Amino acid sequence: MDAIEFMARFEEDGLRFFEALGAECTDAERKELFELLADNQKRHLGSLEKLKENLHGIETDTTLVDRAGEVVNGFRRTLCSCDILQEFKQDADAFDHIVRAEEEVIELLDGMAKAETEENTRELLVLLAEGEKEHLSRMESIYEFIEAPHTYLEWGEFSNLHPL
């Protein structure tokens, strides 16, 4: 299987996951979070498509990806379980589960890169892992942006002796 196609499938699962949560959320803030994450996911999918176009003609198939393709990722596992999807709508820490799914894929790519014998494919897997790390960083930035209004530090100075 092609390594880029493998990553695109994972990202498409994430996109469907964010769109499903965004469509069902009643809280406007959480809905906005999932819509922003879905938009970020679409952009990341676009970057994978551009990478595939740039690597046209270079061998990107690996047997390691074939074996990893059998593993059910965190997004797909959640999409297949309606109960978990319902819980995610109400879970304030749902984003931690999303981060963990991304970290699992990064670990998987790093492990495949270490085990890959073909030089070009190994470099591609390292490149995909780095891209996932950047993607995760953007997702965390989106989350921090949405959560920023709820995060403040209360100090006793400046006559701020009572809770806000």
N, C-alpha and C positions, 0 to 999 in steps of 0.2 A: 504494500500500500504506500502511497505517496505521503510523505511526512506533512506536507502543507495541507493536503486534503484531510488528514487526521486532525490537525489543529482547527481547520475550518469547521469540521463537524462538532468539535467541542465548543467552539465559539457560537455556532448556530444554536446549540442546546442552551447555552447561556442567554442568547438573545431571546429565544422562546420563553425561557424561565422568567426573565425580567419583564417581557411583554405580558405574560400571564399574571404576574404579581401586580404590575401597574394597572392592568385592566380591572382587577378585582379589588384593589385597595379603595377604601372609602376615606381614609385620612389623606388630605390633600398633600401634606408634606411627604409622606411615604410614597404616594403616587408619583410625585415629582422626582423623588430619588430614583425610583425604578425606571421612570421614563428617561432620566439622564443616563442611567447605567445602560439602558437599551441603546440609546443613541451612541454612547461610547463603544458599545459592543459592535454596532454597525460599522463605525469607523475602523475598528480593529479588524473586522472581517475584510473591509476594503483594502487595508494595508497588506493582509495576507494574499489577496487576489493580485495586487501589484507585485508582490514578491514572487508569486508564481509566474507572472508574465515575464519578469526580469530573469528568471531562472529557466526560461523556455529552452529545452534541449539538454539541460543538465539533469543527470540521473538523481532523483530524490526519493526513490523507493528504498525501503529497508524492511527486513523481516521483523525487526524489533517493533516497528509500528504495527505490523500485522498482529503480533501478539498483544500489544497494548490496546489495539482496537477492540479487543474482546472485553476489556475492563469497562464497567459501567461507571461513568464519571458522576460527580456529585450533582451536577445540574440535571442530567438525564434521570438519575435515581429519584430526585425530587419531583421532576415532571411526571414520572410514572406513578407516583404515590399522591393521590388527591388529599389524603389526610395530612401529609407533611406540607403540601402546598397551602392548605388551610391554616396550618400552624404558622407558617412563614408570614402570612398576612397579619397575624397578631403578635408575632415574636419581635420584641424590641431589639434582640440581638441577632436577627436574621442575617445581618450583614457579616457577622463573624463566620457564619456557615458559608457564605459566598466567598469570603477571603480564603477559607480553608479549601474549598473546591479548586480555586485558582492555584493555591500553594501545592496541592496534590499534583496538578498538571506540571507545574514548574519542576517539582522533584522528579516526576516521571521523565520529563525531557532531559533533565540533567543526567539521570541514570542511563537513559538510552544513549546519550552523547558519549558517556564514558565507555559504554560497551560496544559502540559502533566501530567496525573495523575500516569501513570505507571513509576516506578523508573528507570528500565533499559532503557526504551525508552527515558526518559528525559535525562539520562546521555549520551546516544548515540547522541541525538540532540545537547546537549552542546558540545560534542566531534566534531560533524560535523561542528558546528559554529566556534569552535576554529580552525579546519582545514581550513575552508574557510578564516578566518582572516589571517592565515599563507600564504595561497595561494594568497590572495590579496597582501600581503606584497611582495611576490616573483614577482608578476606581476609588482608592482610599481618599484621594483629594476631593472627589465628588462627594463622598460620604461626609468628610470633614466640613465641606462647604455647606451642606444641608443641615448638619448638626450644630454648626457654629452659633446660631442664635440661642441655643439651649445650654451652651457652655460658657460659664463665667466664673470668676473667682471672687468670692466675697471676703473682703478684708475689714477689719475693725477700724482702720484709720479713716480719716476724712469724714468723721461723724456717721459712718455707715455701720452703726451698732445694731441695727435691726435687719432681719432678713428682708430681701427684696420681694 
